[in-house]
Amino acid sequence: MRFTSLVIELIRARPRLVVWIVVLVQAMLWLILPLLLYGSPPGDLATVLAYGREYQVGTDLGPPLAFWLGDIAFRAAGNHMFGVYLLAQLCSIATFWTLFLLARAVVGGQQAVLAVLLTMTVTAFGSPGVEFGPLVLARPLWALLLLHSWQLMGQGRRNAWFAWSIEAGLLLLTTSAAIGLLMLVTGFALATVRGRRTLTSFDPLFALLVIVVLVLPYLVWLIRADTLTLPQWPAIADLSARALHWAELLGGLLLAISGMVVLVVINSGWFGRNPEDAPIIFRPPVDPLARDFVYFFAIVPALAGSLISGLFDLDHVAGGAGIALLMSGLAVIVATGDLVHLRRQRLLRLVWAAAVIAPALGVILTTLLLPWTGSAEVATSLPATAIAHFFGDSFERRTNRPLRAVAGDAQLATLISLDAARPHLFLDATPERTPWLNFARFNETGGVVVWRASDTVGTPPADIARRFPGLVPEVPRAFEWPVTGRQPLLRIGWAIVRPKTP
């Protein structure tokens, strides 16, 4: 009798159960890991919360939806990062479940499980998924938009128009790349016969009306803020450097799917001696339009996003790597054929588990070992809670009122803005980025100015002293690192700007 593992039988018999198990396990891993290891929020998460606290219709960081939801989750958890980490993992769960529904509509339930398993090995869905923000919130919205786009064009389900319009509007309120993503969906619809047939009705007009109603406040803000300016094209002399930057971004995307490539190579029949013994996952024939749909949205967002970012010298792929690579696993399954042979099952399981766990191991090693190997600072190891509590408590004891604003070093100021009193963040070096405060208002309400202390006296840097004349520095406060290692104590210079109002 041919031996088939329990995992294969579960994929065949209970595909939805397998998806829920692996997705929830991964979400639990990335919920617990930052709570245990991160002393401060990763990436720009603290800035997201500081901006979300103001509930601005728009900022220089983009549309407001992700910032609002981040602040709501933070407050709901009692001003604890647990709420934001949980929200990030809910976005991850929604993304993978929606991807499974889309894949099931294209290749059937059994092979849809394989598509989800392959997509989970993409490193963009590992530790970067903890940094809740526009790039993370856009993933489930983009997945839902693709699902309902296929229901409209491939299955002729007109009742999906309302959901599609809501998702398109929310995506426009989440990321600046939404316009380009919607243009890709519209371009694919216009390029296909069934897509053009879908657009020849009054339903798209009603969907457009819903989108306009959703984004109207943000559109008004854009017009009033005079931010509707096209990016500057690079000079001829800069094209070679921009092309190199594009190659780096494209190489980063290829590196992110390296685990998927290794799994495909291991499962190939090149090295198999007995291919007839491998269990088979079967699917019905794929609709030609579905094949084009999957290939288009697996390749074009990655190429176009990396090209735009390289051309305009952006730090990351437009829309984020999670959106660019969302359909990569499903594209591999569609390209494999109607019969997927699962060869070397034990090795496949080991490699898949290693690809999923590798980003978590990288976070653990970085947090615990990097402080011992040199003096490099781990951004997530800053004692954010202790820093915020000290300066908030010191200001309240000195002035008998809660801390209202914090300025100075941008990284430290954003961490202090997470204190229980939720002081306003004031970026004094670029005050136009924080329009809710200015120097006059800051001096009136009072606040704390912080900087990295370079001596035991706590002399403020020249630029901070110039922006805040008459600043009287306090004795620098030293904070211990969670993992001390070879790093010196974190010394923070600070000064209090006393309120002018009684």
C-alpha positions as CSV (number, residue, x, y, z in Angstrom):
1,M,0.0,0.0,0.0
2,R,1.3,3.5,-0.9
3,F,2.1,5.6,2.2
4,T,0.6,9.1,2.3
5,S,1.2,11.3,5.3
6,L,-1.5,12.7,7.5
7,V,-0.8,16.2,6.2
8,I,-1.6,15.2,2.6
9,E,-4.8,13.5,3.7
10,L,-5.8,16.6,5.7
11,I,-5.1,18.8,2.6
12,R,-7.3,16.5,0.5
13,A,-10.1,16.1,3.0
14,R,-10.2,19.3,5.1
15,P,-8.4,22.1,3.2
16,R,-10.1,24.9,5.2
17,L,-9.0,23.3,8.4
18,V,-5.4,23.2,7.2
19,V,-5.5,26.9,6.2
20,W,-6.9,28.0,9.6
21,I,-4.3,25.9,11.5
22,V,-1.2,27.2,9.7
23,V,-2.4,30.8,9.5
24,L,-3.4,31.0,13.2
25,V,-0.1,29.4,14.3
26,Q,1.9,31.9,12.3
27,A,-0.2,34.8,13.7
28,M,0.2,33.5,17.2
29,L,4.0,33.3,16.7
30,W,4.2,36.9,15.5
31,L,1.9,38.1,18.2
32,I,3.9,36.5,21.1
33,L,7.4,37.2,19.7
34,P,7.3,41.0,19.7
35,L,5.6,41.1,23.1
36,L,8.5,39.1,24.5
37,L,11.4,40.6,22.7
38,Y,10.6,44.1,21.5
39,G,11.3,46.8,24.1
40,S,10.1,49.4,21.6
41,P,7.8,49.4,18.5
42,P,9.5,48.2,15.3
43,G,10.1,50.4,12.3
44,D,7.9,53.5,12.1
45,L,5.1,52.0,14.3
46,A,5.7,54.6,17.0
47,T,5.3,57.4,14.4
48,V,2.1,55.8,13.1
49,L,0.6,55.9,16.6
50,A,1.8,59.5,17.2
51,Y,0.2,60.6,14.0
52,G,-2.9,58.5,14.6
53,R,-3.4,60.2,18.0
54,E,-4.1,63.5,16.2
55,Y,-6.9,62.1,13.9
56,Q,-5.8,64.3,11.0
57,V,-7.7,63.8,7.7
58,G,-4.3,63.6,5.9
59,T,-0.6,64.0,6.6
60,D,2.6,64.0,4.6
61,L,2.8,60.2,5.4
62,G,-0.3,59.5,3.3
63,P,-4.0,58.7,3.7
64,P,-5.3,58.5,7.3
65,L,-7.1,55.1,7.8
66,A,-4.1,53.0,9.0
67,F,-3.1,55.7,11.5
68,W,-6.7,56.0,12.9
69,L,-7.1,52.2,13.3
70,G,-3.6,51.9,14.9
71,D,-4.6,54.6,17.6
72,I,-7.9,52.9,18.2
73,A,-6.3,49.5,18.7
74,F,-3.6,51.1,21.0
75,R,-6.3,52.8,23.2
76,A,-8.5,49.8,23.3
77,A,-5.7,47.7,24.8
78,G,-5.1,50.3,27.5
79,N,-2.3,52.1,25.8
80,H,-0.4,48.9,25.3
81,M,1.3,47.6,22.1
82,F,-0.6,44.4,22.4
83,G,-3.6,45.9,20.7
84,V,-1.6,47.1,17.7
85,Y,0.3,43.8,17.4
86,L,-3.1,42.0,17.5
87,L,-4.5,44.3,14.8
88,A,-1.5,43.5,12.6
89,Q,-2.0,39.8,12.9
90,L,-5.7,40.1,12.2
91,C,-4.7,41.8,8.9
92,S,-2.4,38.8,8.2
93,I,-5.2,36.3,8.9
94,A,-7.6,38.2,6.7
95,T,-5.1,38.4,3.9
96,F,-4.3,34.7,3.8
97,W,-8.0,33.6,4.2
98,T,-9.0,35.9,1.4
99,L,-6.2,34.5,-0.7
100,F,-7.5,31.0,0.0
101,L,-11.0,32.0,-1.2
102,L,-9.5,33.5,-4.4
103,A,-7.3,30.5,-5.0
104,R,-10.2,28.1,-4.3
105,A,-12.2,29.9,-7.0
106,V,-9.4,29.4,-9.5
107,V,-7.7,26.1,-8.7
108,G,-10.0,24.4,-6.2
109,G,-9.8,23.9,-2.5
110,Q,-7.0,21.4,-2.3
111,Q,-4.5,23.2,-4.5
112,A,-5.6,26.5,-2.9
113,V,-4.1,25.2,0.4
114,L,-0.8,24.7,-1.4
115,A,-0.9,28.3,-2.7
116,V,-1.4,29.6,0.8
117,L,1.4,27.5,2.2
118,L,3.8,28.7,-0.5
119,T,2.8,32.4,0.1
120,M,3.5,32.0,3.8
121,T,7.1,31.4,3.0
122,V,7.5,34.9,1.6
123,T,9.6,36.8,4.1
124,A,7.5,40.0,3.6
125,F,4.8,38.2,5.6
126,G,7.1,37.6,8.5
127,S,8.6,40.2,10.8
128,P,7.6,43.2,8.5
129,G,4.0,42.2,9.1
130,V,4.3,43.2,12.8
131,E,4.9,46.9,11.8
132,F,1.2,47.9,11.5
133,G,0.8,50.8,9.1
134,P,-0.5,51.6,5.6
135,L,1.6,48.8,4.0
136,V,0.2,46.1,6.4
137,L,-3.5,47.3,6.3
138,A,-3.3,47.5,2.5
139,R,-2.7,43.7,2.2
140,P,-6.1,42.4,3.2
141,L,-7.8,45.2,1.3
142,W,-5.9,44.4,-1.9
143,A,-6.6,40.7,-1.4
144,L,-10.4,41.4,-1.1
145,L,-10.3,43.7,-4.1
146,L,-8.7,40.9,-6.2
147,L,-11.2,38.4,-4.9
148,H,-14.2,40.5,-5.9
149,S,-12.6,41.6,-9.1
150,W,-12.4,37.9,-10.1
151,Q,-16.0,37.4,-9.0
152,L,-17.0,40.3,-11.2
153,M,-15.0,39.4,-14.3
154,G,-14.6,35.7,-14.1
155,Q,-17.8,34.6,-12.4
156,G,-20.2,37.3,-13.5
157,R,-21.4,38.0,-10.0
158,R,-22.8,41.5,-10.2
159,N,-23.6,41.6,-6.4
160,A,-19.9,41.9,-5.8
161,W,-19.8,45.5,-7.0
162,F,-20.8,47.0,-3.7
163,A,-18.1,45.2,-1.8
164,W,-15.6,46.0,-4.5
165,S,-16.4,49.7,-4.2
166,I,-16.1,49.7,-0.4
167,E,-12.7,48.0,-0.6
168,A,-11.5,50.3,-3.4
169,G,-12.4,53.4,-1.3
170,L,-10.8,52.0,1.9
171,L,-7.6,51.2,-0.1
172,L,-7.5,54.8,-1.3
173,L,-7.8,55.9,2.3
174,T,-4.9,53.5,3.2
175,T,-2.0,53.9,0.8
176,S,-0.9,56.4,-1.8
177,A,-0.2,53.4,-4.2
178,A,-4.0,52.6,-4.3
179,I,-4.5,54.7,-7.5
180,G,-1.8,52.7,-9.3
181,L,-3.3,49.4,-8.1
182,L,-6.8,50.4,-9.2
183,M,-5.4,51.4,-12.6
184,L,-3.9,47.9,-12.9
185,V,-7.3,46.3,-12.2
186,T,-9.0,48.6,-14.6
187,G,-6.4,48.0,-17.3
188,F,-6.8,44.2,-17.0
189,A,-10.6,44.6,-17.3
190,L,-10.2,46.7,-20.4
191,A,-7.7,44.2,-22.0
192,T,-10.1,41.2,-21.7
193,V,-13.4,40.5,-23.4
194,R,-15.2,39.4,-20.2
195,G,-13.7,42.4,-18.3
196,R,-15.0,44.9,-20.9
197,R,-18.4,43.2,-20.7
198,T,-18.4,43.6,-16.9
199,L,-17.8,47.4,-17.3
200,T,-20.7,47.8,-19.8
201,S,-23.4,48.4,-17.2
202,F,-24.5,51.0,-14.7
203,D,-22.9,49.1,-11.8
204,P,-19.4,50.7,-12.3
205,L,-21.0,54.1,-12.1
206,F,-22.6,53.4,-8.8
207,A,-19.4,51.9,-7.5
208,L,-17.6,55.0,-8.5
209,L,-20.1,57.1,-6.6
210,V,-19.5,55.1,-3.5
211,I,-15.7,55.5,-3.9
212,V,-16.0,59.2,-4.3
213,V,-18.2,59.5,-1.1
214,L,-15.7,57.5,0.9
215,V,-12.6,59.5,-0.2
216,L,-14.2,62.9,-0.5
217,P,-12.8,64.3,2.8
218,Y,-9.3,63.1,2.0
219,L,-9.6,64.5,-1.5
220,V,-10.7,67.9,-0.1
221,W,-7.7,67.8,2.2
222,L,-5.4,67.1,-0.7
223,I,-6.7,70.0,-2.6
224,R,-6.6,72.4,0.3
225,A,-3.1,71.2,1.4
226,D,-1.8,71.8,-2.2
227,T,-0.1,68.4,-2.2
228,L,-1.4,67.2,-5.6
229,T,2.0,67.6,-7.2
230,L,3.6,65.1,-9.6
231,P,7.0,63.7,-8.5
232,Q,10.0,65.1,-10.2
233,W,11.5,63.0,-13.0
234,P,15.2,62.2,-12.4
235,A,17.9,63.9,-14.4
236,I,19.7,62.1,-17.1
237,A,22.8,61.9,-15.0
238,D,20.8,60.1,-12.2
239,L,19.3,57.4,-14.4
240,S,22.1,54.9,-13.9
241,A,21.9,55.2,-10.1
242,R,18.1,54.9,-10.3
243,A,18.4,51.8,-12.5
244,L,20.8,50.3,-9.9
245,H,18.3,51.1,-7.2
246,W,15.5,49.4,-9.2
247,A,17.7,46.3,-9.6
248,E,18.3,46.3,-5.8
249,L,14.5,46.4,-5.1
250,L,13.8,43.7,-7.7
251,G,16.5,41.6,-6.2
252,G,15.0,42.1,-2.7
253,L,11.7,40.8,-4.0
254,L,13.4,37.7,-5.5
255,L,15.2,37.1,-2.2
256,A,11.9,37.3,-0.4
257,I,10.5,34.4,-2.5
258,S,13.7,32.3,-2.2
259,G,12.0,29.9,0.2
260,M,9.3,29.3,-2.4
261,V,11.9,28.7,-5.1
262,V,13.7,26.1,-2.9
263,L,10.4,24.3,-2.3
264,V,9.7,24.2,-6.0
265,V,13.1,22.8,-6.8
266,I,12.9,20.2,-4.1
267,N,9.5,19.1,-5.4
268,S,10.5,19.0,-9.0
269,G,10.9,15.6,-10.7
270,W,14.4,16.2,-11.9
271,F,15.9,14.1,-9.1
272,G,13.1,11.7,-8.5
273,R,13.6,8.0,-9.1
274,N,10.1,6.9,-8.5
275,P,7.8,9.7,-9.6
276,E,4.8,7.4,-9.7
277,D,4.9,6.9,-5.9
278,A,4.4,10.6,-5.1
279,P,0.9,11.6,-3.9
280,I,-1.1,13.8,-6.2
281,I,-3.2,16.9,-5.5
282,F,-5.8,17.2,-8.3
283,R,-7.7,20.2,-9.6
284,P,-10.2,20.8,-12.4
285,P,-8.9,22.6,-15.5
286,V,-8.2,26.3,-14.9
287,D,-10.2,28.9,-16.8
288,P,-7.9,30.7,-19.4
289,L,-9.0,34.1,-18.0
290,A,-8.2,32.9,-14.5
291,R,-4.7,31.9,-15.6
292,D,-4.2,35.4,-17.2
293,F,-5.6,37.0,-14.1
294,V,-3.2,35.2,-11.7
295,Y,-0.1,35.8,-13.9
296,F,-0.9,39.4,-14.4
297,F,-1.4,40.3,-10.8
298,A,1.6,38.1,-9.7
299,I,4.1,39.8,-12.1
300,V,2.9,43.3,-13.0
301,P,2.5,44.8,-9.4
302,A,6.1,43.6,-8.6
303,L,7.6,44.9,-11.8
304,A,5.7,48.2,-11.8
305,G,6.1,48.8,-8.1
306,S,9.8,48.2,-8.1
307,L,10.3,50.3,-11.3
308,I,8.4,53.3,-9.9
309,S,10.2,53.1,-6.6
310,G,13.6,52.8,-8.4
311,L,12.8,55.7,-10.8
312,F,11.7,58.1,-8.0
313,D,14.2,56.8,-5.5
314,L,11.8,55.4,-2.9
315,D,12.9,53.2,0.0
316,H,10.5,50.3,-0.7
317,V,8.5,48.9,-3.5
318,A,5.4,51.0,-4.2
319,G,2.5,49.4,-2.3
320,G,4.8,47.2,-0.3
321,A,6.4,43.8,-0.9
322,G,3.3,42.1,0.7
323,I,1.1,43.4,-2.1
324,A,3.7,42.9,-4.9
325,L,4.2,39.2,-3.9
326,L,0.7,38.3,-2.7
327,M,-0.2,36.3,-5.8
328,S,3.2,34.6,-6.3
329,G,2.3,31.4,-4.5
330,L,-0.9,31.0,-6.5
331,A,1.0,31.7,-9.7
332,V,3.3,28.9,-9.0
333,I,0.4,26.5,-8.4
334,V,-1.3,27.6,-11.6
335,A,1.9,27.1,-13.6
336,T,2.5,23.6,-12.1
337,G,-0.5,22.0,-13.9
338,D,-3.7,20.2,-13.1
339,L,-1.8,17.5,-11.2
340,V,0.6,18.5,-8.4
341,H,3.0,15.7,-7.3
342,L,4.3,16.1,-3.8
343,R,7.6,14.4,-3.8
344,R,10.0,14.0,-0.8
345,Q,7.2,14.9,1.7
346,R,9.4,14.9,4.8
347,L,12.0,17.2,3.2
348,L,9.2,19.5,2.0
349,R,7.8,19.8,5.4
350,L,11.1,20.6,7.0
351,V,12.1,23.2,4.4
352,W,8.6,24.8,4.6
353,A,8.8,25.0,8.4
354,A,12.3,26.4,8.2
355,A,11.2,29.1,5.7
356,V,8.4,30.2,7.9
357,I,10.4,30.1,11.1
358,A,13.6,31.7,9.7
359,P,12.4,35.3,10.1
360,A,11.4,34.6,13.7
361,L,14.9,33.1,14.4
362,G,16.4,36.1,12.8
363,V,14.6,38.4,15.2
364,I,15.6,36.3,18.2
365,L,19.3,36.3,17.2
366,T,19.3,40.0,16.4
367,T,17.8,40.9,19.7
368,L,19.8,38.6,21.9
369,L,23.2,38.2,20.2
370,L,23.8,41.5,18.3
371,P,24.4,43.5,21.5
372,W,27.2,41.1,22.4
373,T,28.9,41.3,19.0
374,G,29.4,45.0,18.8
375,S,28.1,48.4,19.7
376,A,25.4,48.5,17.0
377,E,22.0,49.6,18.4
378,V,19.0,47.4,17.9
379,A,16.1,49.7,17.3
380,T,13.5,47.4,18.9
381,S,15.6,47.1,22.1
382,L,15.1,50.7,23.3
383,P,13.4,50.6,26.7
384,A,10.4,52.6,25.4
385,T,8.1,52.0,28.4
386,A,10.7,53.2,31.0
387,I,11.7,56.2,28.8
388,A,8.1,57.3,28.4
389,H,7.2,56.8,32.0
390,F,10.2,58.7,33.3
391,F,9.8,61.8,31.3
392,G,6.0,61.9,31.7
393,D,6.3,61.5,35.4
394,S,9.1,64.0,35.7
395,F,7.1,66.7,33.8
396,E,4.0,66.1,35.9
397,R,5.9,66.3,39.2
398,R,7.7,69.5,38.1
399,T,4.6,71.3,36.7
400,N,1.7,69.6,38.4
401,R,0.1,68.9,35.1
402,P,0.3,66.0,32.6
403,L,2.9,66.1,29.8
404,R,1.3,67.8,26.8
405,A,4.0,67.7,24.1
406,V,7.5,66.3,23.4
407,A,10.1,67.5,20.9
408,G,13.8,67.1,20.1
409,D,15.3,63.8,18.9
410,A,12.6,62.4,16.6
411,Q,13.1,58.7,17.6
412,L,13.1,59.4,21.3
413,A,10.2,61.9,21.0
414,T,8.0,59.3,19.2
415,L,8.6,56.8,22.0
416,I,7.7,59.3,24.7
417,S,4.5,60.2,22.8
418,L,3.3,56.7,23.7
419,D,3.1,57.5,27.4
420,A,-0.2,57.1,29.2
421,A,-0.9,60.9,28.9
422,R,-0.4,60.6,25.1
423,P,1.6,63.8,24.6
424,H,1.6,65.4,21.2
425,L,4.6,64.8,19.0
426,F,6.3,68.0,17.7
427,L,9.0,67.5,15.1
428,D,10.8,70.8,15.7
429,A,13.4,70.2,12.9
430,T,10.5,69.9,10.4
431,P,7.5,71.6,12.0
432,E,5.5,71.4,8.8
433,R,5.2,67.7,9.3
434,T,3.3,68.1,12.6
435,P,0.8,70.9,11.8
436,W,-1.1,70.3,15.1
437,L,1.7,72.1,16.9
438,N,4.1,75.0,16.3
439,F,6.8,76.7,18.4
440,A,4.4,79.2,19.9
441,R,1.9,76.6,20.9
442,F,4.6,74.3,22.3
443,N,6.1,77.2,24.4
444,E,2.6,78.0,25.6
445,T,1.5,74.5,26.7
446,G,5.0,73.4,27.8
447,G,6.7,70.1,27.2
448,V,9.9,68.1,27.2
449,V,12.8,68.4,24.8
450,V,15.0,65.3,24.5
451,W,18.2,64.4,22.8
452,R,21.0,61.9,22.8
453,A,23.5,63.0,25.5
454,S,27.1,63.0,24.5
455,D,28.5,64.1,27.9
456,T,27.6,63.9,31.6
457,V,26.5,67.6,31.6
458,G,23.7,67.0,29.1
459,T,24.5,69.9,26.8
460,P,21.9,70.1,24.0
461,P,23.0,69.8,20.4
462,A,23.5,73.1,18.6
463,D,20.5,72.8,16.4
464,I,18.1,72.0,19.3
465,A,19.6,74.9,21.4
466,R,19.1,77.2,18.4
467,R,15.4,76.3,18.0
468,F,14.7,76.4,21.8
469,P,16.7,79.5,23.1
470,G,17.1,79.6,26.8
471,L,16.8,75.9,27.3
472,V,18.1,74.8,30.7
473,P,19.3,71.1,30.5
474,E,18.7,68.7,33.3
475,V,21.1,66.0,34.5
476,P,21.1,63.3,31.7
477,R,19.1,60.2,32.5
478,A,20.7,56.8,31.9
479,F,18.6,53.8,30.9
480,E,19.7,50.2,30.8
481,W,19.2,48.1,27.7
482,P,17.0,44.9,28.0
483,V,20.1,43.0,26.8
484,T,23.1,45.1,27.9
485,G,25.9,43.2,26.0
486,R,28.8,45.5,25.1
487,Q,26.7,48.6,24.6
488,P,27.1,51.6,27.0
489,L,24.1,52.9,28.9
490,L,21.6,54.9,26.9
491,R,22.0,58.5,28.1
492,I,19.2,60.9,27.2
493,G,19.6,64.6,27.7
494,W,16.5,66.5,28.5
495,A,15.0,69.9,29.4
496,I,11.6,71.1,30.5
497,V,9.8,73.9,28.8
498,R,7.5,75.1,31.5
499,P,3.9,76.1,30.5
500,K,3.2,79.8,30.0
501,T,-0.5,79.6,30.9
502,P,-1.7,79.2,34.5
